[in-house]
Structure formats: C-alpha cells, structure tokens
Amino acid sequence: MGAALALAERGRGRTAPNPNVGCVIVRDGRVVGRGWTQAGGRPHAEAMALTEAGTNARGGYGLRDAGAVRASVSARARV
C-alpha cells in the first residue's frame, strides 16, 4: 500500500479531473508492474501497471495469481 501511495503522489496536482492514483501489481512477492495516473488523468494508473507487467497481464498464465494494490490520494491529503 505504501508503494501505491508513493506512486499516487507523483501525479499530485496534474491528474484533474481524475484523482491521484497509484497501482502496484505483485506476483509471488515481486512487483511486476507499477503505474500512476498521468497528467490530464490519462492513462490511468492501472493501465500503466498492466502495461509494465507485460504481455502476461493480458490473460496469460504468467499473472494468473497476481494481485493489484491500488491507492488514491486526495488532492488535499499529505502522505
């Protein structure tokens, strides 16, 4: 969760109209993808993380047992 929050902070003040979001994809205790919502709100954090995770994220066996941690940070919050 801490890593997802830190990623969300990267977009602070630049993601409107979307919130600041960070996403980390983990498989077998290893981070295989990470992302944060980009300037203007696109692409979303989850899409970035899945892209970084690679082709296995598109339904292949490689990420079948993976999990995602997603965190949103309010524009007024401080982490």
C-alpha positions as CSV (number, residue, x, y, z in Angstrom):
1,M,0.0,0.0,0.0
2,G,2.8,2.4,0.8
3,A,4.3,1.9,-2.7
4,A,1.0,2.6,-4.3
5,L,0.5,5.7,-2.2
6,A,4.0,6.9,-3.1
7,L,3.2,6.4,-6.8
8,A,0.0,8.3,-6.5
9,E,1.9,11.3,-5.1
10,R,3.8,11.5,-8.4
11,G,0.7,12.8,-10.1
12,R,-0.3,15.3,-7.4
13,G,-1.8,18.4,-8.9
14,R,-1.6,17.2,-12.5
15,T,-4.3,14.5,-12.8
16,A,-7.5,16.5,-12.9
17,P,-10.3,15.7,-13.5
18,N,-9.2,12.3,-12.1
19,P,-7.9,11.6,-8.6
20,N,-4.2,10.9,-7.9
21,V,-4.0,7.1,-8.1
22,G,-1.0,4.7,-7.8
23,C,-1.1,0.9,-8.6
24,V,1.3,-1.9,-7.9
25,I,0.9,-5.4,-9.4
26,V,2.6,-8.2,-7.3
27,R,3.1,-11.8,-8.1
28,D,5.0,-14.3,-5.8
29,G,6.1,-11.4,-3.6
30,R,7.7,-9.5,-6.5
31,V,6.5,-6.2,-8.0
32,V,5.9,-6.9,-11.7
33,G,4.2,-3.7,-12.7
34,R,3.6,-0.2,-11.3
35,G,1.9,3.0,-12.5
36,W,0.3,6.2,-11.6
37,T,-2.3,8.4,-13.2
38,Q,-0.6,10.7,-15.7
39,A,-1.1,14.4,-16.4
40,G,-4.6,15.2,-17.5
41,G,-5.9,11.9,-16.0
42,R,-4.9,9.5,-18.8
43,P,-3.6,6.9,-18.9
44,H,-4.9,5.5,-15.6
45,A,-2.5,4.0,-13.0
46,E,-3.9,0.5,-13.5
47,A,-3.4,0.6,-17.3
48,M,0.2,1.8,-16.8
49,A,0.9,-1.0,-14.3
50,L,-0.6,-3.7,-16.5
51,T,1.4,-2.4,-19.5
52,E,4.6,-2.6,-17.4
53,A,3.7,-6.1,-16.2
54,G,3.9,-7.2,-19.9
55,T,2.0,-9.5,-22.2
56,N,1.3,-12.0,-19.4
57,A,-1.1,-9.4,-17.9
58,R,-3.4,-9.9,-20.8
59,G,-4.8,-13.2,-19.6
60,G,-1.7,-15.3,-19.9
61,Y,-0.7,-17.8,-17.2
62,G,2.2,-15.5,-16.0
63,L,0.0,-13.3,-13.9
64,R,-2.9,-15.6,-13.1
65,D,-2.0,-15.5,-9.4
66,A,-1.0,-11.8,-9.3
67,G,-2.7,-9.2,-7.2
68,A,-3.1,-5.5,-7.5
69,V,-2.8,-2.8,-4.8
70,R,-4.4,0.5,-5.8
71,A,-4.4,3.6,-3.7
72,S,-6.0,7.0,-4.3
73,V,-4.7,10.2,-2.6
74,S,-6.9,13.2,-2.1
75,A,-5.7,16.4,-3.6
76,R,-5.7,17.8,-0.1
77,A,-4.1,14.9,1.7
78,R,-0.5,14.7,2.6
79,V,1.3,11.4,2.8
